[in-house]
Amino acid sequence: MSSQAEDGKPTKPNVILIISDDHGFADYSFMGHEVIKTPHIDKMAAESLLYTRGYVMPVCSPSLASLLTGKMPSAHGITGNDLSDKRSPKGNRQILANRLLDNSLMLPKAISEAGYLTFQTGKIWNVTYDDVGFTHGMTDTAGRHGDAGLAIGRKGMKPIYDFIETAQAEEKPFFIWHAPLMPHDPHTPPKKIFTKYKGKGPTPAAEKYFAMVEWFDNTCAELDDYLAKNDLKENTVILYLADNGWDANLGYKGTRSKLSPYENGIRTPMFVRWPGKVEPQRDDKALAHIIDFPTTILDITGARNPGDLKGLNLMDQEALKARDSIHVEAYTHDIADLKDPSKSLIAEVVIEGWWKLIVPGPVKPDRMFSGVPSAPELFNLKDDPWEKNDVAKANPEIVARLKATLYAP
């Protein structure tokens, strides 16, 4: 079936998935940060159905694999960034790629098969763009992060614009996976932006990170301006999340952000903007989850859903409000055994309403900055959003109930 209306414009909406990298959940103006300026993402969020309580995995490769497959790490098999056996790095990348590709869904492949031109930028672990079914892309060699794709944003946005022009020339709807290495280190912001933050952060390193966030925000502005100037904004759905968190104050010396099950490691705002289709609203209560994104995108594009996905459609706010709980899995940086995720499991998380339980796993972290508790910890996030007061001992019945809902060993 043609995706064209009589005037030649696609009847199917275009879709852009924006994934920022190592980005603390509070590090946006619209999330209340007093120093970092993100006016352009703020504007996108204000035009969107925004969930401020979104949750992801605490490190990038498992999170991105969840976006590609619609599944949790224990199901899709990519629990860490690398295999613990490093005798053959190239061979290990292929082993990881094979495990990823063994899943029932490869999101870009499904969207391509639905008649879209699809484009990969930025981070995508272990595979090339072609391996997972993109029609176009920047990463044409399989490595740790994304090789050539990592130039996006830091070296301009032109590859995205060139791809959109290709899709327009072919009169096809487009899907773009935009996962820049931003604000992820190396923190090398332009001097013009960095100067604005000098003396305004707890450390010089934090100030560079603050500037990286604003630089990322500027690239979002460039992309949105391009859509508006080319009459594409109304028929383009923007979805946004970060792949995992970051601790601006402590960086890799902290123990409660990247690779940890604490809020600053796994929480991120998530939003969907679809002008005229999705009513803008800020939801500070409902629980959104990374596995909701593939379900949502498949519904938007009309691509085939394999039928085994547990994610909800983010546009169905009532369904998210009715959700009882969500789970997060935290693993060692390196994968001990592809066939047995429990051998890398450092913690599991269940969040039910405002209660959050962290249960330590059977193994210890393999990175100094990956902090996990020694015993189950319970937090009331409504009163204690930064998890300063463990109330597990005072609420054993809540701990027992939440612990019973965990599905991984």
Phi and psi in degrees as a GROMACS rama.xvg file:
@    title "Ramachandran Plot"
@    xaxis  label "Phi"
@    yaxis  label "Psi"
@TYPE xy
-68.4624  144.601  SER-2
-96.5183  14.1452  SER-3
-106.49  139.4  GLN-4
-85.1672  179.161  ALA-5
-64.151  -27.8886  GLU-6
-85.2018  4.6016  ASP-7
88.8345  -5.1172  GLY-8
-85.6094  144.884  LYS-9
-60.3774  136.333  PRO-10
-83.7711  -28.1004  THR-11
-77.4633  142.425  LYS-12
-72.3103  148.412  PRO-13
-77.2745  155.152  ASN-14
-136.102  131.272  VAL-15
-124.109  121.899  ILE-16
-101.424  114.597  LEU-17
-102.495  125.737  ILE-18
-126.099  105.942  ILE-19
-82.8203  167.379  SER-20
-131.315  124.397  ASP-21
56.0876  61.3599  ASP-22
-127.169  111.759  HIS-23
-60.1872  142.673  GLY-24
-64.9894  -25.1207  PHE-25
-94.423  1.41994  ALA-26
-92.6026  57.2288  ASP-27
-145.679  152.584  TYR-28
-61.4368  -42.6147  SER-29
-70.8263  -13.0004  PHE-30
-98.5949  5.91217  MET-31
100.402  6.72618  GLY-32
-66.2823  134.646  HIS-33
-86.1913  -11.966  GLU-34
-117.325  -48.9051  VAL-35
-65.936  135.345  ILE-36
-109.399  121.512  LYS-37
-132.46  61.6104  THR-38
-62.5394  -29.4849  PRO-39
-81.4227  -41.8364  HIS-40
-67.5168  -34.9039  ILE-41
-55.4905  -45.2233  ASP-42
-65.2078  -43.9348  LYS-43
-58.2218  -46.252  MET-44
-63.1465  -39.0455  ALA-45
-67.0887  -22.9021  ALA-46
-93.8695  8.92312  GLU-47
-122.61  167.94  SER-48
-82.9215  109.029  LEU-49
-110.533  128.47  LEU-50
-110.337  117.282  TYR-51
-85.2728  -10.2163  THR-52
-111.362  70.3774  ARG-53
-101.551  150.587  GLY-54
-133.793  140.487  TYR-55
-131.934  -178.524  VAL-56
-80.6191  156.394  MET-57
-82.9161  7.37961  PRO-58
-149.363  158.526  VAL-59
-68.6754  -50.5782  CYS-60
-60.4235  -46.1892  SER-61
-62.1114  -37.206  PRO-62
-64.211  -46.4316  SER-63
-66.0732  -35.1481  LEU-64
-64.9875  -34.4271  ALA-65
-65.4994  -36.0807  SER-66
-68.5497  -34.3632  LEU-67
-75.1291  -32.0933  LEU-68
-110.244  -20.0118  THR-69
75.6731  18.6117  GLY-70
-128.842  163.954  LYS-71
-76.0644  158.444  MET-72
-56.0485  -38.0001  PRO-73
-63.26  -22.3376  SER-74
-95.0046  -42.8705  ALA-75
-83.1733  -16.447  HIS-76
95.117  -9.80613  GLY-77
-99.6633  90.728  ILE-78
-92.424  -13.7673  THR-79
-145.565  -176.008  GLY-80
-83.7833  -31.0097  ASN-81
-141.03  159.358  ASP-82
-78.465  144.347  LEU-83
-66.3095  -26.2932  SER-84
-83.8226  108.873  ASP-85
-107.708  22.8783  LYS-86
-66.5055  -30.5574  ARG-87
-136.859  82.0452  SER-88
-52.7646  -44.0908  PRO-89
-64.6328  -43.2213  LYS-90
-66.0062  -36.7446  GLY-91
-64.3919  -36.8266  ASN-92
-60.4662  -39.7972  ARG-93
-69.3149  -36.8068  GLN-94
-61.2333  -44.5767  ILE-95
-66.3955  -39.7469  LEU-96
-61.8746  -43.6766  ALA-97
-60.9054  -39.7927  ASN-98
-65.946  -42.8237  ARG-99
-61.7074  -46.5762  LEU-100
-71.3222  -7.9188  LEU-101
-81.7714  -0.349172  ASP-102
-81.6491  160.21  ASN-103
-70.7632  -24.2637  SER-104
-123.93  130.87  LEU-105
-116.919  106.097  MET-106
-50.9032  -50.938  LEU-107
-62.9242  -35.7095  PRO-108
-62.805  -44.425  LYS-109
-63.0183  -40.1614  ALA-110
-70.69  -39.9548  ILE-111
-59.5268  -41.5798  SER-112
-68.5829  -17.9753  GLU-113
-86.9698  6.46183  ALA-114
101.591  8.21664  GLY-115
-91.4765  151.608  TYR-116
-87.8843  135.619  LEU-117
-127.007  142.206  THR-118
-136.202  132.583  PHE-119
-106.701  130.722  GLN-120
-130.951  159.076  THR-121
75.5278  -142.113  GLY-122
-80.0925  136.96  LYS-123
-163.039  113.501  ILE-124
-82.0792  141.794  TRP-125
73.1188  -12.8334  ASN-126
-131.634  166.416  VAL-127
-94.1878  168.73  THR-128
-61.5614  -36.3977  TYR-129
-69.2777  -34.8899  ASP-130
-55.4966  -39.5683  ASP-131
-99.7939  7.24848  VAL-132
99.2843  10.3184  GLY-133
-69.2601  143.563  PHE-134
-78.3531  -27.912  THR-135
-139.987  159.88  HIS-136
178.247  174.161  GLY-137
-103.883  -29.739  MET-138
-89.414  99.0147  THR-139
-107.477  7.05048  ASP-140
-131.171  145.767  THR-141
-91.5732  118.136  ALA-142
-140.89  -157.617  GLY-143
-74.583  -45.8261  ARG-144
-110.179  -50.515  HIS-145
166.048  3.42336  GLY-146
46.1498  -121.35  ASP-147
-60.5303  -24.6891  ALA-148
-65.1366  -19.3141  GLY-149
-73.821  -5.43588  LEU-150
-74.5619  -18.8809  ALA-151
-62.2295  138.266  ILE-152
84.0619  -58.4613  GLY-153
-66.5309  -30.8295  ARG-154
-119.226  29.4189  LYS-155
100.203  172.847  GLY-156
-113.257  7.57397  MET-157
-56.8402  -39.1474  LYS-158
-56.0769  -35.2196  PRO-159
-67.4637  -44.1892  ILE-160
-65.3038  -39.3454  TYR-161
-62.5962  -40.4546  ASP-162
-65.73  -43.6529  PHE-163
-59.7195  -40.0935  ILE-164
-62.5574  -37.1673  GLU-165
-63.5407  -45.8569  THR-166
-62.2355  -40.1488  ALA-167
-65.7207  -40.8829  GLN-168
-63.7762  -34.0195  ALA-169
-88.8003  0.203412  GLU-170
54.4627  47.4283  GLU-171
-119.612  144.931  LYS-172
-68.257  156.224  PRO-173
-127.048  152.513  PHE-174
-125.811  132.316  PHE-175
-125.086  125.487  ILE-176
-95.4219  104.961  TRP-177
-113.391  97.8283  HIS-178
-124.23  68.0809  ALA-179
-66.709  153.723  PRO-180
-78.6638  63.4969  LEU-181
-149.53  133.661  MET-182
-85.4346  18.2573  PRO-183
-45.6429  148.1  HIS-184
-66.4394  156.23  ASP-185
-68.7783  132.847  PRO-186
-84.1197  92.3097  HIS-187
-126.836  61.6909  THR-188
-69.5126  155.578  PRO-189
-58.4917  144.378  PRO-190
-56.1302  -37.1795  LYS-191
-60.7827  -37.718  LYS-192
-80.2324  -43.2607  ILE-193
-59.5075  -38.2332  PHE-194
-56.5383  -33.2345  THR-195
-67.1623  -21.2463  LYS-196
-106.545  -5.44821  TYR-197
-61.641  127.106  LYS-198
83.3986  1.2628  GLY-199
-109.352  3.65445  LYS-200
-120.274  169.429  GLY-201
-68.6034  -25.8932  PRO-202
-145.768  160.361  THR-203
-59.4542  -35.6375  PRO-204
-64.5925  -40.4182  ALA-205
-64.2382  -37.8632  ALA-206
-63.6217  -36.9392  GLU-207
-66.617  -39.9086  LYS-208
-63.5273  -44.5026  TYR-209
-53.998  -44.5309  PHE-210
-66.8077  -34.653  ALA-211
-62.584  -38.9318  MET-212
-63.1902  -43.6488  VAL-213
-66.3492  -36.6137  GLU-214
-61.4455  -44.5275  TRP-215
-59.4483  -42.5944  PHE-216
-58.8682  -40.1505  ASP-217
-62.7698  -37.0897  ASN-218
-68.5857  -32.0605  THR-219
-65.3095  -37.4198  CYS-220
-63.272  -42.8318  ALA-221
-60.1502  -43.7077  GLU-222
-65.1043  -44.5799  LEU-223
-67.255  -37.8396  ASP-224
-61.9278  -40.317  ASP-225
-61.8926  -44.4667  TYR-226
-60.8268  -44.4558  LEU-227
-65.4043  -45.4713  ALA-228
-66.6795  -24.2483  LYS-229
-105.744  20.3592  ASN-230
57.0389  39.2142  ASP-231
-114.168  -11.5095  LEU-232
-62.0691  -42.2611  LYS-233
-66.2182  -29.755  GLU-234
-108.255  22.459  ASN-235
-123.739  123.302  THR-236
-88.661  128.344  VAL-237
-106.52  127.728  ILE-238
-119.596  141.998  LEU-239
-138.157  144.337  TYR-240
-163.281  168.205  LEU-241
-103.603  152.161  ALA-242
-77.1885  -29.1729  ASP-243
-170.444  175.398  ASN-244
-91.7236  -171.056  GLY-245
-160.492  148.827  TRP-246
-108.925  102.423  ASP-247
-65.1371  -34.038  ALA-248
-70.3085  -40.3674  ASN-249
-114.056  -17.2527  LEU-250
57.0725  -133.139  GLY-251
-74.2812  -4.11656  TYR-252
-88.8079  -10.363  LYS-253
-82.4936  163.875  GLY-254
-124.773  9.9842  THR-255
-130.034  38.4962  ARG-256
-138.831  -120.219  SER-257
-48.8371  131.879  LYS-258
75.6899  2.80324  LEU-259
-111.696  158.957  SER-260
-86.2403  5.75368  PRO-261
-79.7523  165.739  TYR-262
-54.1476  -40.7215  GLU-263
-72.5187  -4.46822  ASN-264
-101.238  -28.2448  GLY-265
-124.476  -8.56891  ILE-266
-94.8913  144.618  ARG-267
-155.795  146.084  THR-268
-68.2808  148.428  PRO-269
-134.597  138.599  MET-270
-148.418  159.862  PHE-271
-128.044  122.644  VAL-272
-115.084  120.556  ARG-273
-141.804  92.6084  TRP-274
-53.6689  129.232  PRO-275
81.5658  -9.6386  GLY-276
-115.905  -38.9885  LYS-277
-116.219  120.864  VAL-278
-72.653  127.367  GLU-279
-61.4437  134.011  PRO-280
-164.845  143.667  GLN-281
-102.376  124.104  ARG-282
-115.2  110.903  ASP-283
-98.9458  10.87  ASP-284
-123.038  -46.9163  LYS-285
-63.1755  152.327  ALA-286
-98.7684  119.538  LEU-287
-106.587  158.354  ALA-288
-143.105  150.589  HIS-289
-57.8381  -33.2988  ILE-290
-73.2459  -6.35788  ILE-291
-73.7986  -23.8771  ASP-292
-65.1985  -49.9377  PHE-293
-59.5959  -42.8912  PRO-294
-57.7652  -45.086  THR-295
-62.7262  -46.2872  THR-296
-68.2841  -37.8606  ILE-297
-62.1813  -40.4087  LEU-298
-65.691  -41.6928  ASP-299
-64.6252  -43.387  ILE-300
-87.6579  -13.8439  THR-301
76.7987  15.0348  GLY-302
-73.745  158.625  ALA-303
-71.175  128.569  ARG-304
-93.9547  126.108  ASN-305
-66.8956  -13.173  PRO-306
93.1271  -2.78612  GLY-307
-115.459  20.1271  ASP-308
-92.2831  140.76  LEU-309
-103.559  -2.67398  LYS-310
-72.5985  155.176  GLY-311
-96.6978  167.302  LEU-312
-84.6973  118.184  ASN-313
-59.6574  -22.6826  LEU-314
-76.9305  -13.6568  MET-315
-92.6973  81.9136  ASP-316
-62.405  -34.4397  GLN-317
-64.5571  -37.4433  GLU-318
-65.2998  -39.5071  ALA-319
-69.711  -36.0209  LEU-320
-63.9922  -33.07  LYS-321
-82.6185  -8.74996  ALA-322
-63.6888  130.691  ARG-323
-74.9681  -45.5173  ASP-324
-159.864  165.287  SER-325
-132.528  161.878  ILE-326
-127.039  150.886  HIS-327
-135.005  142.688  VAL-328
-115.525  134.587  GLU-329
-120.184  131.778  ALA-330
-127.98  168.378  TYR-331
-61.7102  155.219  THR-332
-59.1812  -40.7409  HIS-333
-102.856  140.377  ASP-334
-83.4798  121.104  ILE-335
-77.1567  -39.7944  ALA-336
-154.277  113.032  ASP-337
-61.3051  -27.858  LEU-338
-86.5535  -11.8977  LYS-339
-139.191  89.0595  ASP-340
-57.3983  -27.853  PRO-341
-61.7194  -22.7229  SER-342
-73.8234  -8.673  LYS-343
-118.865  1.48981  SER-344
-76.9909  119.346  LEU-345
-102.38  -23.7302  ILE-346
-168.371  152.338  ALA-347
-123.465  149.57  GLU-348
-126.995  137.138  VAL-349
-127.993  131.571  VAL-350
-119.178  123.433  ILE-351
-126.056  108.301  GLU-352
61.8995  -119.648  GLY-353
-99.6469  -3.40361  TRP-354
-83.4327  135.509  TRP-355
-129.851  125.156  LYS-356
-113.743  129.419  LEU-357
-111.11  121.988  ILE-358
-113.417  118.991  VAL-359
-63.8772  146.494  PRO-360
-89.9818  -171.995  GLY-361
-78.8021  -11.9095  PRO-362
-123.413  161.819  VAL-363
-94.0586  154.457  LYS-364
-59.658  151.832  PRO-365
-107.04  12.4295  ASP-366
-132.307  139.091  ARG-367
-61.281  -30.8819  MET-368
-89.4239  9.08057  PHE-369
-103.478  91.1885  SER-370
-90.6725  135.511  GLY-371
-135.832  152.932  VAL-372
-73.9269  160.649  PRO-373
-87.0109  -16.4996  SER-374
-144.389  162.818  ALA-375
-54.0039  137.41  PRO-376
-122.105  140.33  GLU-377
-123.151  134.035  LEU-378
-131.144  144.695  PHE-379
-97.3627  98.7259  ASN-380
-67.8919  -22.9416  LEU-381
-65.7814  -42.7399  LYS-382
-92.9553  -18.9551  ASP-383
-139.902  65.7604  ASP-384
-64.6778  -19.5394  PRO-385
-103.104  14.402  TRP-386
53.8482  55.1728  GLU-387
-95.3775  -16.9637  LYS-388
-127.787  99.3416  ASN-389
-74.5663  120.807  ASP-390
-114.128  24.5686  VAL-391
-61.8508  -44.9928  ALA-392
-65.707  -28.9118  LYS-393
-83.8645  -10.5852  ALA-394
-136.056  60.0128  ASN-395
-62.3452  -30.9763  PRO-396
-70.2141  -35.1297  GLU-397
-69.9244  -41.4428  ILE-398
-58.3689  -46.5173  VAL-399
-63.5265  -42.3064  ALA-400
-65.3158  -46.1142  ARG-401
-68.2304  -39.049  LEU-402
-61.8463  -33.8187  LYS-403
-67.8595  -20.5135  ALA-404
-84.3047  -11.7325  THR-405
-67.3858  134.084  LEU-406
-101.515  -14.1265  TYR-407
-95.1027  150.648  ALA-408
